[in-house]
Amino acid sequence: MGPREVLAAGLLVVASFVARDVAAEAPQKTAVSVTVVGHGSIRLVVADGATRPCESSDAPILFRGHVRAGDVIELTSSSGTVCVDHTYGAFRESLWAGASIWSGSGAGFSGLRALQGAVSTDEP
């Protein structure tokens, strides 16, 4: 090794000793709002993350239960993405629409990240 390589290696070693630990940025919480439209009641599942199906063991469940048209379910996601599935139509206990992934790309003018969407009691 030449003198430049030795000097560069020495500087890297010294820098590794004096570098300080920096805490990782905490994940930003994301508000989630699910509005139920239509008529009657259905089953709803909302899980944190982009894993399908929503009730996978890899996805923490944020909400699982019955909801009625007009309800607004307010939740908080730690990942910024949620998996949403619901029943609909004539078989509201067993006919599932199929999981959909909701995610947001930014905070907009408010500075707060938020996901908003609707599920229908009548359609997938």
C-alpha positions as CSV (number, residue, x, y, z in Angstrom):
1,M,0.0,0.0,0.0
2,G,1.1,3.5,-0.8
3,P,1.1,6.5,1.6
4,R,-2.4,7.6,0.4
5,E,-4.0,4.3,1.1
6,V,-2.4,4.1,4.5
7,L,-3.6,7.6,5.3
8,A,-7.1,6.9,4.1
9,A,-7.3,3.6,6.1
10,G,-6.0,5.4,9.2
11,L,-8.6,8.2,8.9
12,L,-11.4,5.6,8.6
13,V,-10.2,3.9,11.8
14,V,-10.0,7.1,13.7
15,A,-13.5,8.2,12.4
16,S,-15.0,4.9,13.5
17,F,-13.8,5.6,17.1
18,V,-15.1,9.2,17.2
19,A,-18.4,8.7,15.4
20,R,-21.3,8.9,17.7
21,D,-24.4,6.8,17.8
22,V,-27.5,8.5,16.3
23,A,-30.9,7.3,17.3
24,A,-33.1,6.0,14.4
25,E,-36.1,8.1,13.5
26,A,-39.2,6.8,15.1
27,P,-41.8,5.6,12.7
28,Q,-44.5,8.2,12.1
29,K,-48.0,7.2,13.2
30,T,-50.7,7.4,10.5
31,A,-54.3,8.2,11.2
32,V,-56.7,5.8,9.4
33,S,-60.4,6.5,8.8
34,V,-62.7,3.9,7.3
35,T,-66.2,5.1,6.4
36,V,-69.0,2.5,5.9
37,V,-71.5,3.4,3.2
38,G,-74.7,1.7,2.0
39,H,-77.3,0.2,4.3
40,G,-77.3,-2.4,7.1
41,S,-74.3,-4.0,8.8
42,I,-71.2,-5.9,7.6
43,R,-68.1,-7.4,9.0
44,L,-64.8,-5.4,8.7
45,V,-61.2,-6.3,9.2
46,V,-58.4,-3.7,9.2
47,A,-54.8,-4.8,9.8
48,D,-51.5,-2.8,10.0
49,G,-49.2,-3.4,7.0
50,A,-49.4,-4.6,3.4
51,T,-49.8,-8.3,4.0
52,R,-52.6,-10.2,2.4
53,P,-54.9,-11.8,3.6
54,C,-55.6,-9.1,6.3
55,E,-55.8,-11.7,9.0
56,S,-52.4,-13.1,8.3
57,S,-50.2,-13.8,11.3
58,D,-47.8,-11.2,9.9
59,A,-50.2,-8.4,10.2
60,P,-51.3,-6.9,13.6
61,I,-55.1,-6.5,13.6
62,L,-56.3,-3.0,14.2
63,F,-60.0,-3.7,14.0
64,R,-62.2,-6.8,13.6
65,G,-65.9,-6.6,14.1
66,H,-69.3,-5.6,12.8
67,V,-70.0,-2.1,11.5
68,R,-73.1,-0.3,10.2
69,A,-73.6,2.0,7.3
70,G,-72.8,5.5,8.5
71,D,-70.1,4.3,10.9
72,V,-66.6,5.9,10.8
73,I,-63.9,3.8,12.2
74,E,-60.9,5.8,13.4
75,L,-57.6,3.9,13.9
76,T,-53.8,4.5,14.0
77,S,-51.3,2.6,11.8
78,S,-47.7,2.4,12.8
79,S,-46.6,1.3,9.3
80,G,-48.5,3.9,7.2
81,T,-50.2,1.1,5.2
82,V,-53.2,-1.0,6.1
83,C,-55.0,-4.0,4.7
84,V,-58.8,-3.7,4.6
85,D,-61.4,-6.4,3.9
86,H,-65.1,-6.5,4.4
87,T,-68.2,-8.5,3.7
88,Y,-71.0,-7.2,1.5
89,G,-74.2,-8.1,-0.4
90,A,-76.7,-10.8,0.5
91,F,-74.3,-12.9,2.6
92,R,-72.9,-10.3,5.0
93,E,-71.4,-12.9,7.3
94,S,-69.5,-14.8,4.8
95,L,-69.1,-13.1,1.4
96,W,-65.8,-11.2,1.6
97,A,-64.8,-8.5,-0.9
98,G,-61.1,-9.4,-0.9
99,A,-58.3,-7.6,0.8
100,S,-57.2,-4.2,-0.5
101,I,-54.1,-2.3,0.6
102,W,-54.4,1.3,1.5
103,S,-51.3,3.4,1.7
104,G,-50.4,7.1,1.6
105,S,-47.5,8.9,0.1
106,G,-47.2,12.1,2.2
107,A,-48.5,14.4,4.8
108,G,-49.9,17.2,2.6
109,F,-50.4,20.7,3.9
110,S,-51.4,19.6,7.4
111,G,-48.1,17.9,8.1
112,L,-50.0,14.8,9.4
113,R,-50.1,11.5,7.5
114,A,-53.6,10.1,7.1
115,L,-55.4,7.3,5.2
116,Q,-59.1,7.7,4.4
117,G,-61.4,5.4,2.5
118,A,-64.8,3.8,2.3
119,V,-66.2,0.3,2.2
120,S,-69.7,-0.5,0.9
121,T,-72.2,-2.8,2.5
122,D,-73.6,-3.5,-1.0
123,E,-70.4,-3.8,-3.2
124,P,-66.9,-5.3,-3.0
